[in-house]
């Protein structure tokens, strides 16, 4: 048990296993569970989206009805359903409003991929409803933990509309930024919906270039801020990675921290993974060769198991992931004696570009446009290397999955990739868990792949050492939760 049991109100726009579109869902669910195991009183609040099945998760309606102030729109109502985070005792409260959340498309956009025109109102409503829920439950949180722009208005509300509310008089706030590119920037009239007064529409708080920026407001008003890796916390203080908010973040640099995400090792474990062709462990790697043969078969590649390295990619085919740089380098890489398997979806040009390569290099590259969870597991298990040439990467998870599966990552040394992958250093005694490059260029990418391939063919002893080191690495949610506990305590101390 911790020295002090904390009351934590966790707010997120998505959480696994209930509903997921991105990595935020994994963080919200896994972190809440890990904090509960430590003995803290965690309450998780989510929107009740159309995609969430109340019967499957045994949700029950609560008697309370929330009256949610929405400024010039007026007061709107929300119902509440309650369940438990599966496998835990963590209460999960779902904010129900059919108009805002009862939509059959995605969580944030239509089935055509266009963002909902009223996302500003939807998540302003959710943020304020979550605060009203805490009041209705008489739950006095020591710290409110919000995530990304969708709930970044909560610290703003706590410092303005609720600053004299006895429920929150001692409540600290922590804002976790998972990706600086998504800021919740809307027309200036959102200030009327927030209902906190136009005096907060200024260059320090919510205004950016004449628009209302919710993430900026959250950065200004949160007690503390963190990102999902130490390197990314430093990177976003620069113009290259700060997405035009680097100056605002510099003002809060003393209150900015980095906490690396954890991995669900029950789900990503080659010893027990039911989705791969054969299980294996750090002490017995025989099954990995069978996984490699299975992967080659699935992608229609020659099953040259011992004498050709397989490079895997599971990625969104978007600029953030460095796909444009990979496109420049791919034909040079294919001149090597290698095989490549790619699973991903994203920009249309990338679908056509990478989808066409197997027509010309059918023995060297296999491509699946889309996403398939089983295939993702098979790529992690059956590949020798895993490639991530990201332009920026706040944390990244696939490089951590890869190490657990004895698949050595080849990554650009930024963000969480830099923090989790130890570059091969032959001069320092052949230490390392992967291969890193620094410049965002096709030459740097191609040369690093060549380095990895050379090591595969010419340094079998070194490869074995790297695989053993990689498979022994652990990035657990228990470790992450302990760091978050420390941040909550710091925020509480700062607030008082």
PyMOL commands that set and color helices and strands:
alter all, ss='L'
color gray80, all
select helices_A, chain A and resi 23-37+71-73+98-101+119-137+149-151+153-159+166-168+190-194+198-200+214-221+230-235+246-251+253-255+286-298+319-321+323-334+348-357+373-382+398-404+415-420+426-428+442-458+460-472+477-495
alter helices_A, ss='H'
color red, helices_A
select strands_A, chain A and resi 7-11+41-47+60-69+75-84+91-96+143-147+172-177+185-186+207-208+211-213+224-227+256-258+309-317+338-346+365-369+385-388+408-412+434-437
alter strands_A, ss='S'
color yellow, strands_A
deselect
rebuild
show_as cartoon
